[in-house]
Amino acid sequence: DFIEKFLEGLDDTFEPVIDAVNSRDTAITFDELHEKLINRELALHISSSNVLVTAYLTHTQCSNQ
């Protein structure tokens, strides 16, 4: 199955998507999978952006003291 092979190629950052797909009672469509992957990428991007902002603010506050 194409989707199973595709999921096997994903790294651990997509584990929540892989788990969600594997726990479904019905097969996921490619469009649904694509949407889940895009949403996961956005969540990862937002998360890494928040870490960078926090690190910057912490560095700036320490430098101003």
N, CA, C and O atoms as CSV, one atom per row, in Angstrom:
chain,resi,resn,atom,element,x,y,z
A,1,ASP,N,N,0.842,-1.179,0.000
A,1,ASP,CA,C,0.000,0.000,0.000
A,1,ASP,C,C,0.889,1.244,0.000
A,1,ASP,O,O,1.834,1.339,0.783
A,2,PHE,N,N,0.585,2.180,-0.868
A,2,PHE,CA,C,1.403,3.383,-1.033
A,2,PHE,C,C,1.500,4.190,0.253
A,2,PHE,O,O,2.589,4.626,0.627
A,3,ILE,N,N,0.393,4.391,0.926
A,3,ILE,CA,C,0.394,5.222,2.135
A,3,ILE,C,C,1.228,4.580,3.231
A,3,ILE,O,O,1.941,5.288,3.943
A,4,GLU,N,N,1.166,3.272,3.391
A,4,GLU,CA,C,1.993,2.590,4.395
A,4,GLU,C,C,3.471,2.781,4.104
A,4,GLU,O,O,4.248,3.071,5.015
A,5,LYS,N,N,3.868,2.625,2.858
A,5,LYS,CA,C,5.271,2.825,2.471
A,5,LYS,C,C,5.683,4.272,2.701
A,5,LYS,O,O,6.793,4.546,3.158
A,6,PHE,N,N,4.790,5.189,2.384
A,6,PHE,CA,C,5.065,6.611,2.577
A,6,PHE,C,C,5.288,6.915,4.055
A,6,PHE,O,O,6.239,7.612,4.410
A,7,LEU,N,N,4.418,6.397,4.914
A,7,LEU,CA,C,4.539,6.635,6.353
A,7,LEU,C,C,5.835,6.053,6.908
A,7,LEU,O,O,6.432,6.631,7.816
A,8,GLU,N,N,6.270,4.930,6.379
A,8,GLU,CA,C,7.521,4.312,6.824
A,8,GLU,C,C,8.723,5.210,6.546
A,8,GLU,O,O,9.740,5.114,7.233
A,9,GLY,N,N,8.612,6.076,5.551
A,9,GLY,CA,C,9.713,6.964,5.187
A,9,GLY,C,C,9.787,8.238,6.007
A,9,GLY,O,O,10.749,8.996,5.884
A,10,LEU,N,N,8.786,8.485,6.842
A,10,LEU,CA,C,8.782,9.701,7.653
A,10,LEU,C,C,9.647,9.525,8.892
A,10,LEU,O,O,9.782,8.419,9.415
A,11,ASP,N,N,10.234,10.627,9.358
A,11,ASP,CA,C,11.047,10.545,10.573
A,11,ASP,C,C,10.171,10.712,11.819
A,11,ASP,O,O,8.954,10.874,11.722
A,12,ASP,N,N,10.810,10.669,12.977
A,12,ASP,CA,C,10.085,10.664,14.254
A,12,ASP,C,C,9.289,11.938,14.522
A,12,ASP,O,O,8.371,11.920,15.342
A,13,THR,N,N,9.612,13.034,13.858
A,13,THR,CA,C,8.862,14.269,14.092
A,13,THR,C,C,7.416,14.149,13.614
A,13,THR,O,O,6.552,14.923,14.026
A,14,PHE,N,N,7.161,13.181,12.751
A,14,PHE,CA,C,5.807,12.974,12.238
A,14,PHE,C,C,5.097,11.822,12.934
A,14,PHE,O,O,4.062,11.355,12.460
A,15,GLU,N,N,5.645,11.362,14.051
A,15,GLU,CA,C,5.056,10.233,14.773
A,15,GLU,C,C,3.591,10.460,15.153
A,15,GLU,O,O,2.802,9.520,15.056
A,16,PRO,N,N,3.185,11.675,15.585
A,16,PRO,CA,C,1.755,11.870,15.885
A,16,PRO,C,C,0.853,11.615,14.671
A,16,PRO,O,O,-0.242,11.072,14.815
A,17,VAL,N,N,1.307,12.002,13.496
A,17,VAL,CA,C,0.524,11.765,12.278
A,17,VAL,C,C,0.478,10.272,11.974
A,17,VAL,O,O,-0.577,9.727,11.652
A,18,ILE,N,N,1.623,9.622,12.079
A,18,ILE,CA,C,1.698,8.182,11.819
A,18,ILE,C,C,0.773,7.425,12.767
A,18,ILE,O,O,0.035,6.535,12.344
A,19,ASP,N,N,0.814,7.780,14.047
A,19,ASP,CA,C,-0.051,7.123,15.034
A,19,ASP,C,C,-1.528,7.350,14.719
A,19,ASP,O,O,-2.340,6.431,14.822
A,20,ALA,N,N,-1.869,8.577,14.335
A,20,ALA,CA,C,-3.265,8.892,14.019
A,20,ALA,C,C,-3.750,8.093,12.812
A,20,ALA,O,O,-4.870,7.582,12.810
A,21,VAL,N,N,-2.917,7.989,11.803
A,21,VAL,CA,C,-3.295,7.242,10.599
A,21,VAL,C,C,-3.433,5.756,10.919
A,21,VAL,O,O,-4.377,5.107,10.469
A,22,ASN,N,N,-2.502,5.226,11.686
A,22,ASN,CA,C,-2.532,3.797,12.012
A,22,ASN,C,C,-3.682,3.420,12.941
A,22,ASN,O,O,-4.093,2.259,12.966
A,23,SER,N,N,-4.204,4.366,13.697
A,23,SER,CA,C,-5.284,4.057,14.635
A,23,SER,C,C,-6.676,4.212,14.017
A,23,SER,O,O,-7.679,3.938,14.676
A,24,ARG,N,N,-6.741,4.644,12.777
A,24,ARG,CA,C,-8.037,4.825,12.114
A,24,ARG,C,C,-8.692,3.485,11.799
A,24,ARG,O,O,-8.017,2.487,11.544
A,25,ASP,N,N,-10.021,3.487,11.824
A,25,ASP,CA,C,-10.781,2.293,11.441
A,25,ASP,C,C,-10.922,2.183,9.923
A,25,ASP,O,O,-11.084,1.090,9.380
A,26,THR,N,N,-10.859,3.327,9.252
A,26,THR,CA,C,-10.974,3.352,7.796
A,26,THR,C,C,-9.683,3.895,7.204
A,26,THR,O,O,-8.938,4.619,7.865
A,27,ALA,N,N,-9.431,3.541,5.964
A,27,ALA,CA,C,-8.220,4.005,5.291
A,27,ALA,C,C,-8.282,5.516,5.082
A,27,ALA,O,O,-9.340,6.077,4.798
A,28,ILE,N,N,-7.138,6.153,5.225
A,28,ILE,CA,C,-7.058,7.591,5.017
A,28,ILE,C,C,-6.857,7.861,3.527
A,28,ILE,O,O,-6.184,7.098,2.833
A,29,THR,N,N,-7.440,8.943,3.048
A,29,THR,CA,C,-7.214,9.328,1.658
A,29,THR,C,C,-5.908,10.110,1.576
A,29,THR,O,O,-5.407,10.618,2.579
A,30,PHE,N,N,-5.376,10.195,0.383
A,30,PHE,CA,C,-4.140,10.945,0.207
A,30,PHE,C,C,-4.343,12.411,0.579
A,30,PHE,O,O,-3.461,13.020,1.184
A,31,ASP,N,N,-5.490,12.982,0.228
A,31,ASP,CA,C,-5.772,14.383,0.570
A,31,ASP,C,C,-5.816,14.596,2.083
A,31,ASP,O,O,-5.299,15.595,2.584
A,32,GLU,N,N,-6.427,13.670,2.807
A,32,GLU,CA,C,-6.469,13.772,4.269
A,32,GLU,C,C,-5.070,13.662,4.863
A,32,GLU,O,O,-4.720,14.408,5.777
A,33,LEU,N,N,-4.277,12.738,4.347
A,33,LEU,CA,C,-2.906,12.577,4.822
A,33,LEU,C,C,-2.095,13.833,4.544
A,33,LEU,O,O,-1.341,14.293,5.401
A,34,HIS,N,N,-2.250,14.380,3.357
A,34,HIS,CA,C,-1.535,15.603,2.991
A,34,HIS,C,C,-1.872,16.732,3.960
A,34,HIS,O,O,-0.981,17.456,4.404
A,35,GLU,N,N,-3.138,16.883,4.285
A,35,GLU,CA,C,-3.568,17.922,5.224
A,35,GLU,C,C,-2.936,17.710,6.601
A,35,GLU,O,O,-2.464,18.664,7.220
A,36,LYS,N,N,-2.924,16.478,7.078
A,36,LYS,CA,C,-2.323,16.186,8.386
A,36,LYS,C,C,-0.823,16.480,8.386
A,36,LYS,O,O,-0.295,17.000,9.369
A,37,LEU,N,N,-0.140,16.156,7.301
A,37,LEU,CA,C,1.296,16.419,7.214
A,37,LEU,C,C,1.587,17.916,7.185
A,37,LEU,O,O,2.524,18.380,7.835
A,38,ILE,N,N,0.796,18.664,6.443
A,38,ILE,CA,C,0.966,20.123,6.392
A,38,ILE,C,C,0.721,20.721,7.771
A,38,ILE,O,O,1.486,21.576,8.217
A,39,ASN,N,N,-0.328,20.285,8.449
A,39,ASN,CA,C,-0.622,20.797,9.790
A,39,ASN,C,C,0.514,20.486,10.761
A,39,ASN,O,O,0.862,21.322,11.596
A,40,ARG,N,N,1.090,19.298,10.659
A,40,ARG,CA,C,2.213,18.932,11.538
A,40,ARG,C,C,3.428,19.806,11.246
A,40,ARG,O,O,4.095,20.264,12.174
A,41,GLU,N,N,3.724,20.043,9.964
A,41,GLU,CA,C,4.841,20.907,9.605
A,41,GLU,C,C,4.642,22.316,10.150
A,41,GLU,O,O,5.585,22.926,10.655
A,42,LEU,N,N,3.425,22.834,10.052
A,42,LEU,CA,C,3.134,24.165,10.591
A,42,LEU,C,C,3.325,24.196,12.101
A,42,LEU,O,O,3.889,25.152,12.634
A,43,ALA,N,N,2.864,23.168,12.791
A,43,ALA,CA,C,3.023,23.102,14.246
A,43,ALA,C,C,4.498,23.055,14.624
A,43,ALA,O,O,4.910,23.705,15.585
A,44,LEU,N,N,5.291,22.300,13.887
A,44,LEU,CA,C,6.728,22.231,14.156
A,44,LEU,C,C,7.397,23.573,13.903
A,44,LEU,O,O,8.271,23.991,14.663
A,45,HIS,N,N,6.986,24.244,12.839
A,45,HIS,CA,C,7.552,25.551,12.506
A,45,HIS,C,C,7.216,26.580,13.580
A,45,HIS,O,O,8.081,27.349,14.000
A,46,ILE,N,N,5.971,26.596,14.022
A,46,ILE,CA,C,5.548,27.530,15.072
A,46,ILE,C,C,6.293,27.234,16.361
A,46,ILE,O,O,6.732,28.154,17.053
A,47,SER,N,N,6.436,25.970,16.686
A,47,SER,CA,C,7.138,25.576,17.904
A,47,SER,C,C,8.589,26.028,17.869
A,47,SER,O,O,9.090,26.561,18.860
A,48,SER,N,N,9.271,25.828,16.754
A,48,SER,CA,C,10.677,26.236,16.664
A,48,SER,C,C,10.794,27.747,16.655
A,48,SER,O,O,11.775,28.283,17.171
A,49,SER,N,N,9.824,28.455,16.084
A,49,SER,CA,C,9.840,29.920,16.100
A,49,SER,C,C,9.692,30.440,17.518
A,49,SER,O,O,10.360,31.402,17.898
A,50,ASN,N,N,8.823,29.816,18.306
A,50,ASN,CA,C,8.634,30.232,19.693
A,50,ASN,C,C,9.905,30.026,20.505
A,50,ASN,O,O,10.225,30.846,21.365
A,51,VAL,N,N,10.628,28.955,20.249
A,51,VAL,CA,C,11.883,28.694,20.951
A,51,VAL,C,C,12.897,29.774,20.610
A,51,VAL,O,O,13.608,30.256,21.491
A,52,LEU,N,N,12.971,30.158,19.340
A,52,LEU,CA,C,13.914,31.196,18.930
A,52,LEU,C,C,13.575,32.534,19.567
A,52,LEU,O,O,14.475,33.245,20.012
A,53,VAL,N,N,12.302,32.889,19.619
A,53,VAL,CA,C,11.888,34.149,20.233
A,53,VAL,C,C,12.210,34.135,21.717
A,53,VAL,O,O,12.720,35.123,22.245
A,54,THR,N,N,11.925,33.044,22.395
A,54,THR,CA,C,12.217,32.930,23.822
A,54,THR,C,C,13.715,33.043,24.069
A,54,THR,O,O,14.141,33.734,24.994
A,55,ALA,N,N,14.512,32.376,23.256
A,55,ALA,CA,C,15.967,32.445,23.414
A,55,ALA,C,C,16.460,33.864,23.181
A,55,ALA,O,O,17.330,34.342,23.910
A,56,TYR,N,N,15.924,34.540,22.184
A,56,TYR,CA,C,16.322,35.914,21.896
A,56,TYR,C,C,15.961,36.828,23.053
A,56,TYR,O,O,16.785,37.630,23.492
A,57,LEU,N,N,14.734,36.713,23.553
A,57,LEU,CA,C,14.298,37.568,24.654
A,57,LEU,C,C,15.123,37.313,25.908
A,57,LEU,O,O,15.483,38.256,26.612
A,58,THR,N,N,15.421,36.073,26.192
A,58,THR,CA,C,16.236,35.732,27.357
A,58,THR,C,C,17.626,36.328,27.214
A,58,THR,O,O,18.158,36.895,28.169
A,59,HIS,N,N,18.214,36.209,26.046
A,59,HIS,CA,C,19.548,36.758,25.795
A,59,HIS,C,C,19.530,38.278,25.915
A,59,HIS,O,O,20.433,38.861,26.515
A,60,THR,N,N,18.519,38.920,25.355
A,60,THR,CA,C,18.411,40.375,25.392
A,60,THR,C,C,18.240,40.865,26.820
A,60,THR,O,O,18.874,41.842,27.219
A,61,GLN,N,N,17.396,40.201,27.593
A,61,GLN,CA,C,17.168,40.614,28.976
A,61,GLN,C,C,18.424,40.437,29.814
A,61,GLN,O,O,18.714,41.275,30.667
A,62,CYS,N,N,19.167,39.379,29.594
A,62,CYS,CA,C,20.405,39.143,30.345
A,62,CYS,C,C,21.464,40.172,29.972
A,62,CYS,O,O,22.245,40.587,30.828
A,63,SER,N,N,21.504,40.587,28.719
A,63,SER,CA,C,22.492,41.559,28.259
A,63,SER,C,C,22.207,42.954,28.791
A,63,SER,O,O,23.127,43.756,28.952
A,64,ASN,N,N,20.953,43.250,29.064
A,64,ASN,CA,C,20.562,44.584,29.525
A,64,ASN,C,C,20.713,44.755,31.021
A,64,ASN,O,O,20.526,45.862,31.525
A,65,GLN,N,N,21.038,43.725,31.736
A,65,GLN,CA,C,21.133,43.830,33.197
A,65,GLN,C,C,22.486,44.281,33.626
A,65,GLN,O,O,22.740,44.424,34.822
